[in-house]
Amino acid sequence: MAKGHDNLIPASQRSKDEARGNGQKGGIESGKSRRRKKALRTALKEAISLTLKDLHPDLREGIMLAANIKDEDITIADAVIGGIIRTACEGNPQMVKILLDTIGESADTRLKERDVKLREKAAALANGESNKPKEQSTMVQLVESLQKAREKRRAP
């Protein structure tokens, strides 16, 4: 057996009072953790609505440099969104995933859309209907615009 596991007693071998006490301790710690996370979410929601000019100069300059922006009158949220979109357009796959997940166009959604389209096409072909072009989804439009931006960057 691995070191440190010799002194562990399984929950099934503990008394009911001891198990109840351990469960209570876990519940108390869970509550503390939830309150800390809620306080952090609240602080972030308040901070993200601030304009950059309201921040400490060092923090403002760091955010402006990281997001590659020059306007101090925009909010932190605008800077974050602009940074995500800019890096996604540069081809960063993590930022593309964050962007697509945020707007509700995740890979799962894309796969479901593709499956539905294939089924519709198969049904149309089985019924002898012509293959008429349909409107593109937002995700397809985004991917095509990212591909065009990448091609423009590579062109001399």
C-alpha positions as CSV (number, residue, x, y, z in Angstrom):
1,M,0.0,0.0,0.0
2,A,1.2,3.6,-0.7
3,K,2.6,5.6,2.2
4,G,0.1,7.7,4.2
5,H,-2.8,5.4,3.4
6,D,-2.2,3.0,6.3
7,N,-3.9,5.2,8.8
8,L,-7.0,5.9,6.7
9,I,-10.3,4.4,7.9
10,P,-13.0,3.9,5.3
11,A,-16.3,5.7,5.9
12,S,-18.1,2.3,6.1
13,Q,-16.0,1.4,9.2
14,R,-16.7,4.7,11.0
15,S,-19.5,5.2,13.5
16,K,-22.6,7.1,12.5
17,D,-21.8,10.0,14.7
18,E,-18.2,10.2,13.3
19,A,-19.5,10.1,9.7
20,R,-22.2,12.7,10.5
21,G,-19.5,14.9,12.1
22,N,-17.3,14.6,9.0
23,G,-20.2,15.4,6.7
24,Q,-21.0,18.4,8.8
25,K,-17.4,19.6,8.5
26,G,-17.5,19.1,4.8
27,G,-20.7,21.1,4.5
28,I,-19.3,24.0,6.5
29,E,-16.2,24.1,4.3
30,S,-18.3,23.9,1.2
31,G,-20.4,26.9,2.3
32,K,-17.2,28.9,3.0
33,S,-15.9,28.0,-0.5
34,R,-19.2,29.0,-2.2
35,R,-19.2,32.3,-0.3
36,R,-15.6,33.0,-1.4
37,K,-16.5,32.2,-5.0
38,K,-19.6,34.4,-4.9
39,A,-17.6,37.3,-3.5
40,L,-15.1,36.9,-6.3
41,R,-17.8,36.8,-8.9
42,T,-19.4,40.0,-7.5
43,A,-16.0,41.8,-7.4
44,L,-15.3,40.7,-11.0
45,K,-18.8,41.9,-12.2
46,E,-18.2,45.3,-10.6
47,A,-14.6,45.6,-11.9
48,I,-15.5,44.6,-15.5
49,S,-17.9,47.5,-15.8
50,L,-15.2,50.1,-14.9
51,T,-13.7,52.2,-17.6
52,L,-9.9,51.9,-18.1
53,K,-9.4,55.5,-17.1
54,D,-10.8,54.7,-13.6
55,L,-8.0,52.1,-13.0
56,H,-4.6,52.6,-11.4
57,P,-2.2,53.7,-14.1
58,D,0.0,50.6,-13.9
59,L,-3.1,48.3,-14.2
60,R,-4.6,50.4,-17.0
61,E,-1.3,50.4,-19.0
62,G,-1.0,46.6,-18.5
63,I,-4.5,45.9,-19.8
64,M,-4.1,48.3,-22.7
65,L,-0.9,46.7,-23.7
66,A,-2.2,43.1,-23.4
67,A,-5.4,43.9,-25.3
68,N,-3.5,46.0,-27.8
69,I,-5.8,49.1,-27.4
70,K,-5.2,52.8,-27.1
71,D,-8.6,54.1,-25.9
72,E,-9.0,54.7,-22.2
73,D,-12.7,55.4,-22.4
74,I,-13.8,51.8,-23.0
75,T,-14.7,49.4,-20.2
76,I,-12.6,46.4,-19.1
77,A,-15.3,44.2,-20.6
78,D,-14.9,45.8,-24.0
79,A,-11.1,45.4,-23.7
80,V,-11.5,41.7,-22.8
81,I,-14.0,41.1,-25.6
82,G,-11.8,42.9,-28.1
83,G,-8.7,40.9,-27.0
84,I,-10.6,37.6,-27.3
85,I,-11.8,38.5,-30.8
86,R,-8.4,39.8,-32.0
87,T,-6.5,36.7,-30.8
88,A,-9.2,34.4,-32.2
89,C,-8.8,36.1,-35.6
90,E,-5.1,35.7,-35.4
91,G,-5.7,31.9,-35.3
92,N,-5.4,31.1,-31.5
93,P,-7.5,27.9,-31.1
94,Q,-8.1,28.5,-27.4
95,M,-9.6,31.9,-28.1
96,V,-11.7,30.6,-30.9
97,K,-13.1,28.0,-28.6
98,I,-13.8,30.5,-25.9
99,L,-15.4,32.8,-28.4
100,L,-17.6,30.1,-29.9
101,D,-18.5,28.7,-26.5
102,T,-19.5,32.2,-25.3
103,I,-21.8,32.9,-28.2
104,G,-23.3,29.4,-28.0
105,E,-21.6,28.0,-31.0
106,S,-19.5,25.2,-29.5
107,A,-18.2,22.2,-31.2
108,D,-21.1,20.2,-29.9
109,T,-23.5,22.7,-31.5
110,R,-21.6,22.6,-34.8
111,L,-21.7,18.8,-34.9
112,K,-25.5,18.8,-34.2
113,E,-26.1,21.4,-36.9
114,R,-24.0,19.3,-39.3
115,D,-25.9,16.2,-38.5
116,V,-29.3,17.9,-38.9
117,K,-28.1,19.4,-42.3
118,L,-26.9,16.0,-43.5
119,R,-30.2,14.4,-42.5
120,E,-32.2,17.1,-44.2
121,K,-30.1,16.7,-47.4
122,A,-30.5,13.0,-47.3
123,A,-34.3,13.4,-46.9
124,A,-34.4,15.9,-49.7
125,L,-32.5,13.7,-52.0
126,A,-34.7,10.7,-51.1
127,N,-37.7,12.8,-52.0
128,G,-36.2,13.9,-55.3
129,E,-35.9,17.6,-54.2
130,S,-33.2,19.8,-55.6
131,N,-30.4,20.9,-53.4
132,K,-31.2,24.6,-52.7
133,P,-28.7,26.7,-50.8
134,K,-29.8,27.7,-47.3
135,E,-28.8,30.5,-45.0
136,Q,-25.5,30.0,-43.2
137,S,-25.3,29.7,-39.4
138,T,-23.5,32.4,-37.4
139,M,-20.7,29.9,-36.7
140,V,-20.2,29.1,-40.4
141,Q,-20.1,32.8,-41.1
142,L,-17.6,33.4,-38.3
143,V,-15.3,30.6,-39.5
144,E,-15.3,31.8,-43.0
145,S,-14.5,35.4,-41.9
146,L,-11.6,34.0,-39.8
147,Q,-10.3,32.1,-42.8
148,K,-10.5,35.1,-45.0
149,A,-8.7,37.2,-42.4
150,R,-6.0,34.6,-42.2
151,E,-5.6,34.5,-46.0
152,K,-5.3,38.3,-46.1
153,R,-2.6,38.3,-43.5
154,R,-0.6,35.7,-45.4
155,A,-1.0,37.5,-48.8
156,P,2.0,39.7,-49.5
